[in-house]
Each structure stands twice: as C-alpha cells, then as structure tokens.
C-alpha cells in the first residue's frame, strides 16, 4: 500500500530572456526516491513573459512501494538507451 502525506512547498517560476524555469522545493528534509510522485495543489500558474512568481502551496507526496521503486529503476535503464539514438543528420534516415 502506498503512503501519502501533505507538506508545504515553495514554487518558483520565471519566464524571462535570462531564465526559463519552474522549480518546486518541498519543505523539510523530504528525500524523494525513484517512483515517488509529487502533486502540487492549487490553480495553474500562468505568467506573462518577463515575469517571475514565487508562491507557497501544499503538495501531496505519494511514496512508491518497493516493487514500484525496483520497476522504475529497471525501466530507467532501458529508457536511458533512447537518448543514445539521437541523430543530428539532416533529412530522414
């Protein structure tokens, strides 16, 4: 059975010529592991170009089971190989 808990989090979103990023930092010493899920609650954030937003919200952390953690690690090994199959040749292969 999965374990869930709520925790405060800090959201920082910036969309400017210098920076384009979105970060979520969980409050406290919460260590996420493979297969864990984080859901941030609240309305979607939309900001105009050149703006920066910092908000505090509540996030739900859902811990993966031992089997889900193992499957996530195995799946990640195979998906990493897809990164090697990138081609920068023009046209179709």
Secondary structure, 3 states (H helix, E strand, C coil): CCEEEEEEEEEEEEECCCCEEEEEEECCCCCCCCCCEEEECCCCCCCCCCEEEEEEEEEEEEECCHHHHHHHHHHHHHHHHHHCCCCCCCCCC
